[in-house]
């Protein structure tokens, strides 16, 4: 880490101030949030179908035919229930996949969500966003969108195993023609694109992007079988230092994703909030098959399925289940003895090894001691 990066403070906070804030957040998590969870983010996985075959996909999208996919009526009925049981103004509805635009009734569903008063956003690979589709998304009330670009052209197409980089970039351009609240690019940093970050920064800035979300590849999904893609400790430090240096360096904000406790030196320097895993306390999801789960990034395990749209009312599930996310059961092994546990509470649920009962990736020893 060079001296220039060491002196950058994006938050204006000292480590002592951050420690005070983190203690308060831990108290809030334990005494208020876990006893009374507050649904803020609701994901709907439209489909497991995808026109790309990403080497890191945690959901293994595109590898199989969907079994018992949700119907149009089931998704609309689910939205009706949310409207009846929650304040939709306090919920961010996130549409995702697979590639959500592959679902034939996509626009019927999102127009219906708009009619109910939902503000909604989408994650997409961008390849299907023609000028006509961009206009329809705007008219359907989409407020935010995140498009995946995982390297310069050759690297992106290798990583996604699809020759569609140009279509993705054109999709971004088509979106920028409309006044959406937020058009963001998300990049998964891996062993083959980490040295392309500076050039990507220049290209995305030139496109007119105002938000670039940079996240590290995680040892999950297909990436588990390709360890050469995972970042070394030095590469992780390189990525985090890059984000800190570029965070507010120009009109395009560079930010880290929601994953991982970063230690007091890096917390609030890479993103505008302190780490807290929202799975099951702020965040819930419905899979393409109608299962109620927490975060869609979590491993698909039977014990993490809380209910199903065909048999359960989501409000009852939210209030009575999700217990695994609302207790300190992960305070075991190394985590039990770690002084940082009070702040991270076991770190991100999606990077927890439920068999070994330990984090798959922890940044202690990399970013902090």
C-alpha positions as CSV (number, residue, x, y, z in Angstrom):
1,X,0.0,0.0,0.0
2,X,1.6,3.3,-1.1
3,X,1.9,6.4,1.1
4,X,-0.6,8.3,-1.1
5,X,-3.3,5.7,-0.4
6,X,-2.5,5.6,3.3
7,X,-3.2,9.3,3.6
8,X,-6.6,9.3,1.8
9,X,-9.6,9.7,4.1
10,X,-12.9,9.6,2.3
11,X,-15.0,9.7,5.5
12,X,-13.2,12.4,7.5
13,X,-13.5,10.1,10.6
14,X,-10.7,8.8,12.9
15,X,-10.5,5.2,13.7
16,X,-11.5,6.0,17.3
17,X,-14.7,7.7,16.0
18,X,-15.4,4.7,13.8
19,X,-15.0,2.4,16.7
20,X,-17.6,4.3,18.7
21,X,-20.0,4.2,15.7
22,X,-19.4,0.5,15.2
23,X,-20.2,-0.2,18.9
24,X,-23.5,1.7,18.6
25,X,-24.3,-0.2,15.4
26,X,-23.6,-3.5,17.2
27,X,-25.9,-2.5,20.0
28,X,-28.6,-1.6,17.5
29,X,-28.2,-4.9,15.7
30,X,-28.4,-7.0,18.8
31,X,-31.0,-5.0,20.8
32,X,-33.3,-3.6,18.2
33,X,-32.9,-5.0,14.7
34,X,-32.7,-8.7,15.4
35,X,-35.7,-8.7,17.8
36,X,-37.7,-6.5,15.3
37,X,-36.3,-7.0,11.8
38,X,-37.1,-4.3,9.2
39,X,-37.7,-5.3,5.6
40,X,-35.9,-2.8,3.4
41,X,-34.8,-4.8,0.4
42,X,-36.8,-7.5,-1.4
43,X,-35.3,-9.5,-4.3
44,X,-37.4,-11.3,-6.9
45,X,-35.4,-13.8,-8.9
46,X,-37.3,-13.7,-12.2
47,X,-35.6,-16.7,-13.8
48,X,-32.5,-18.9,-13.6
49,X,-32.1,-18.7,-17.4
50,X,-29.2,-16.7,-18.7
51,X,-27.7,-16.0,-22.1
52,X,-24.2,-15.9,-20.5
53,X,-22.4,-18.6,-18.5
54,X,-20.3,-16.7,-16.0
55,X,-17.3,-18.5,-14.4
56,X,-18.2,-17.2,-11.0
57,X,-22.0,-17.6,-10.9
58,X,-23.2,-18.4,-7.4
59,X,-26.5,-19.6,-8.7
60,X,-25.2,-21.8,-11.5
61,X,-27.6,-20.0,-13.8
62,X,-27.9,-21.5,-17.3
63,X,-26.8,-25.0,-16.3
64,X,-30.2,-26.6,-16.1
65,X,-33.8,-26.2,-16.9
66,X,-36.0,-24.6,-14.3
67,X,-38.2,-26.8,-12.2
68,X,-41.6,-25.4,-11.2
69,X,-40.8,-21.7,-12.1
70,X,-43.2,-19.1,-10.6
71,X,-46.1,-18.1,-12.7
72,X,-47.2,-14.6,-13.6
73,X,-50.1,-15.0,-11.2
74,X,-47.9,-16.2,-8.4
75,X,-45.6,-13.2,-8.6
76,X,-48.5,-10.8,-8.9
77,X,-50.1,-12.4,-5.9
78,X,-46.9,-12.1,-4.0
79,X,-46.7,-8.4,-4.8
80,X,-50.3,-8.0,-3.7
81,X,-49.4,-9.6,-0.3
82,X,-46.4,-7.3,0.2
83,X,-48.6,-4.3,-0.7
84,X,-51.2,-5.4,1.9
85,X,-48.8,-6.3,4.7
86,X,-45.9,-3.8,4.4
87,X,-45.4,-0.2,3.5
88,X,-44.2,-0.4,-0.1
89,X,-42.6,3.1,0.2
90,X,-40.1,1.6,2.6
91,X,-39.2,-1.4,0.5
92,X,-36.7,-1.4,-2.4
93,X,-37.8,-4.0,-4.9
94,X,-34.9,-5.6,-6.8
95,X,-35.5,-7.6,-9.9
96,X,-32.8,-10.1,-10.8
97,X,-32.0,-13.5,-12.4
98,X,-30.4,-15.2,-14.3
99,X,-31.0,-12.5,-16.9
100,X,-34.4,-11.1,-15.9
101,X,-35.2,-9.8,-19.4
102,X,-35.3,-13.4,-20.6
103,X,-38.6,-13.9,-18.8
104,X,-41.5,-13.5,-21.4
105,X,-43.8,-11.8,-18.9
106,X,-41.1,-9.5,-17.5
107,X,-42.8,-6.2,-18.5
108,X,-46.2,-7.4,-17.4
109,X,-44.9,-8.0,-13.9
110,X,-42.9,-4.8,-13.6
111,X,-45.7,-2.7,-14.9
112,X,-47.9,-4.4,-12.3
113,X,-45.3,-3.6,-9.6
114,X,-45.4,0.1,-10.7
115,X,-49.2,0.1,-10.5
116,X,-49.0,-1.0,-6.8
117,X,-46.6,1.8,-6.0
118,X,-43.3,-0.1,-5.8
119,X,-40.1,1.6,-6.6
120,X,-38.0,-1.0,-8.3
121,X,-34.5,-1.6,-9.7
122,X,-32.8,-4.4,-11.7
123,X,-29.6,-6.2,-12.2
124,X,-28.8,-7.3,-15.7
125,X,-26.0,-8.2,-18.1
126,X,-27.2,-5.4,-20.4
127,X,-27.1,-7.5,-23.6
128,X,-30.8,-7.3,-24.2
129,X,-31.3,-3.6,-23.5
130,X,-32.0,-2.1,-26.9
131,X,-33.1,1.5,-27.3
132,X,-36.7,0.2,-27.3
133,X,-36.2,-1.9,-24.1
134,X,-34.5,1.0,-22.3
135,X,-37.6,3.2,-23.1
136,X,-39.9,0.5,-21.9
137,X,-37.9,0.2,-18.6
138,X,-38.2,3.9,-18.1
139,X,-41.9,3.9,-18.7
140,X,-42.4,0.9,-16.4
141,X,-41.0,2.9,-13.5
142,X,-37.5,1.4,-13.1
143,X,-35.5,3.8,-11.0
144,X,-32.1,2.0,-10.7
145,X,-30.2,-0.5,-12.7
146,X,-26.8,-2.3,-12.3
147,X,-25.1,-3.7,-15.3
148,X,-22.3,-6.3,-15.0
149,X,-19.1,-5.5,-16.8
150,X,-16.2,-7.8,-15.7
151,X,-13.2,-6.5,-17.5
152,X,-12.1,-5.0,-20.8
153,X,-13.6,-6.7,-23.8
154,X,-11.4,-9.8,-24.1
155,X,-11.4,-10.5,-20.3
156,X,-15.1,-9.8,-19.9
157,X,-16.1,-12.2,-22.7
158,X,-13.7,-14.9,-21.4
159,X,-15.1,-14.5,-17.9
160,X,-18.7,-14.6,-19.0
161,X,-18.1,-17.1,-21.7
162,X,-20.2,-15.1,-24.2
163,X,-19.1,-12.8,-27.0
164,X,-21.4,-10.0,-26.0
165,X,-19.2,-7.2,-24.6
166,X,-20.2,-4.7,-27.3
167,X,-23.9,-5.4,-26.7
168,X,-23.4,-4.8,-22.9
169,X,-21.7,-1.5,-23.4
170,X,-24.4,-0.5,-26.0
171,X,-27.0,-1.5,-23.4
172,X,-25.4,0.9,-20.9
173,X,-25.4,3.7,-23.5
174,X,-29.1,3.1,-24.2
175,X,-29.9,3.4,-20.5
176,X,-28.0,6.6,-20.2
177,X,-30.3,8.2,-22.7
178,X,-33.1,8.3,-20.0
179,X,-33.1,10.0,-16.7
180,X,-33.0,7.0,-14.4
181,X,-32.1,7.7,-10.8
182,X,-29.1,5.5,-10.9
183,X,-27.3,3.7,-13.8
184,X,-24.5,1.7,-12.2
185,X,-21.8,-0.7,-13.5
186,X,-20.8,-3.6,-11.2
187,X,-17.5,-5.3,-11.7
188,X,-16.4,-8.6,-10.1
189,X,-12.7,-8.4,-9.6
190,X,-10.8,-11.6,-10.2
191,X,-7.3,-12.8,-11.0
192,X,-7.5,-11.9,-14.7
193,X,-8.9,-8.5,-14.5
194,X,-7.4,-6.9,-11.5
195,X,-4.7,-5.1,-13.5
196,X,-7.4,-3.7,-15.8
197,X,-9.0,-1.6,-13.1
198,X,-7.4,1.7,-14.1
199,X,-8.3,1.4,-17.8
200,X,-11.9,0.3,-16.8
201,X,-12.1,3.4,-14.6
202,X,-11.2,5.7,-17.6
203,X,-13.6,3.9,-20.0
204,X,-16.6,3.9,-17.6
205,X,-15.9,7.6,-16.7
206,X,-15.9,8.5,-20.4
207,X,-19.2,6.7,-20.9
208,X,-20.8,9.0,-18.4
209,X,-21.3,6.5,-15.6
210,X,-21.6,8.1,-12.2
211,X,-21.4,5.0,-10.0
212,X,-19.1,2.0,-10.3
213,X,-19.5,-0.8,-7.8
214,X,-16.4,-2.9,-7.4
215,X,-16.6,-6.3,-5.6
216,X,-14.2,-9.2,-5.2
217,X,-14.9,-12.6,-6.5
218,X,-16.1,-14.9,-3.7
219,X,-15.2,-18.6,-3.2
220,X,-18.7,-19.8,-4.0
221,X,-20.7,-21.2,-6.9
222,X,-18.7,-22.0,-10.0
223,X,-15.7,-20.1,-8.6
224,X,-15.2,-22.8,-6.0
225,X,-14.0,-25.1,-8.8
226,X,-11.7,-22.4,-10.2
227,X,-9.4,-21.3,-7.4
228,X,-7.1,-19.6,-9.9
229,X,-9.7,-16.9,-10.2
230,X,-9.7,-16.0,-6.5
231,X,-7.7,-13.0,-5.4
232,X,-4.5,-13.4,-3.3
233,X,-4.2,-11.3,-0.1
234,X,-1.9,-8.9,-2.0
235,X,-4.5,-8.6,-4.8
236,X,-7.3,-8.0,-2.3
237,X,-5.2,-5.2,-0.8
238,X,-4.5,-3.8,-4.3
239,X,-8.3,-3.8,-5.1
240,X,-9.2,-2.1,-1.8
241,X,-6.5,0.5,-2.1
242,X,-7.7,1.3,-5.7
243,X,-11.3,1.8,-4.5
244,X,-10.1,4.1,-1.7
245,X,-8.0,6.1,-4.0
246,X,-10.7,6.5,-6.6
247,X,-13.7,6.7,-4.3
248,X,-14.3,10.4,-4.8
249,X,-11.5,11.3,-7.2
250,X,-13.8,12.3,-10.1
251,X,-17.5,12.6,-11.1
252,X,-17.8,8.8,-11.1
253,X,-18.1,7.4,-7.5
254,X,-16.3,4.2,-7.0
255,X,-17.7,2.1,-4.2
256,X,-17.3,-1.4,-2.7
257,X,-20.2,-3.8,-2.4
258,X,-22.1,-4.7,0.8
259,X,-19.9,-7.7,1.6
260,X,-17.4,-8.1,4.5
261,X,-16.3,-6.2,7.5
262,X,-13.2,-4.2,6.5
263,X,-11.7,-3.2,9.9
264,X,-11.6,0.4,11.3
265,X,-9.0,1.7,8.9
266,X,-11.1,0.8,5.8
267,X,-14.7,1.0,7.1
268,X,-16.5,4.1,5.6
269,X,-13.6,4.7,3.3
270,X,-14.8,2.4,0.5
271,X,-18.6,2.8,0.9
272,X,-20.9,5.3,2.6
273,X,-22.1,2.9,5.4
274,X,-20.7,0.6,8.0
275,X,-20.8,-3.1,7.4
276,X,-23.8,-5.1,8.6
277,X,-25.0,-8.2,6.9
278,X,-28.7,-7.6,6.1
279,X,-29.6,-11.2,5.3
280,X,-32.8,-12.0,7.1
281,X,-33.0,-8.7,9.0
282,X,-33.1,-6.1,6.3
283,X,-33.2,-8.4,3.2
284,X,-35.3,-11.2,1.9
285,X,-35.8,-12.9,-1.5
286,X,-38.0,-15.1,-3.5
287,X,-36.3,-17.5,-5.8
288,X,-37.3,-18.4,-9.4
289,X,-39.0,-21.5,-7.9
290,X,-41.0,-19.4,-5.3
291,X,-38.8,-20.3,-2.3
292,X,-38.5,-17.6,0.4
293,X,-34.8,-17.2,1.3
294,X,-32.7,-14.4,2.7
295,X,-30.0,-13.1,0.3
296,X,-29.9,-14.7,-3.1
297,X,-26.1,-14.9,-2.8
298,X,-26.3,-17.5,-0.1
299,X,-25.7,-21.1,-1.0
300,X,-28.9,-22.9,-1.9
301,X,-29.3,-25.2,1.1
302,X,-32.6,-26.8,2.3
303,X,-32.2,-25.5,5.8
304,X,-32.0,-21.9,4.5
305,X,-35.4,-22.1,2.8
306,X,-37.9,-20.4,5.0
307,X,-41.1,-21.1,3.0
308,X,-42.7,-20.9,-0.5
309,X,-45.0,-18.6,-2.2
310,X,-47.4,-21.5,-3.0
311,X,-47.9,-22.5,0.6
312,X,-47.0,-19.6,2.8
313,X,-47.8,-15.9,3.3
314,X,-44.6,-14.0,3.3
315,X,-45.5,-11.8,6.3
316,X,-45.9,-14.9,8.5
317,X,-42.6,-16.3,7.3
318,X,-40.8,-12.9,7.8
319,X,-42.1,-12.6,11.4
320,X,-41.8,-16.2,12.6
321,X,-38.8,-17.6,10.7
322,X,-35.4,-16.4,9.5
323,X,-34.2,-17.3,13.1
324,X,-30.8,-18.4,11.9
325,X,-30.1,-14.8,10.8
326,X,-31.2,-13.2,14.1
327,X,-29.0,-14.9,16.7
328,X,-25.4,-15.3,17.6
329,X,-25.1,-18.9,16.6
330,X,-22.0,-18.2,14.5
331,X,-20.0,-17.2,17.5
332,X,-18.0,-20.4,17.4
333,X,-14.5,-21.6,16.8
334,X,-12.1,-18.8,15.8
335,X,-15.0,-16.3,15.6
336,X,-15.8,-16.9,19.3
337,X,-12.4,-15.7,20.4
338,X,-12.1,-12.8,17.9
339,X,-12.3,-9.2,19.2
340,X,-13.8,-8.1,15.9
341,X,-16.8,-10.4,16.2
342,X,-18.9,-7.7,18.0
343,X,-18.6,-5.7,14.8
344,X,-18.9,-8.3,12.1
345,X,-21.0,-11.0,13.8
346,X,-19.5,-13.6,11.7
347,X,-19.2,-11.4,8.5
348,X,-21.3,-12.0,5.4
349,X,-23.7,-14.9,5.5
350,X,-23.0,-15.7,1.8
351,X,-19.3,-16.4,2.6
352,X,-20.0,-18.6,5.6
353,X,-19.1,-22.3,5.4
354,X,-22.2,-24.0,7.0
355,X,-20.4,-27.4,7.1
356,X,-17.2,-26.3,8.7
357,X,-18.9,-23.5,10.7
358,X,-16.4,-20.8,9.8
359,X,-16.0,-18.0,7.4
360,X,-14.8,-19.0,3.9
361,X,-13.3,-15.5,3.5
362,X,-12.4,-13.2,6.3
363,X,-10.3,-10.0,5.9
364,X,-8.7,-10.3,9.3
365,X,-5.0,-10.7,8.6
366,X,-5.4,-9.0,5.2
367,X,-6.8,-5.6,6.0
368,X,-6.6,-5.6,9.8
369,X,-5.2,-7.6,12.6
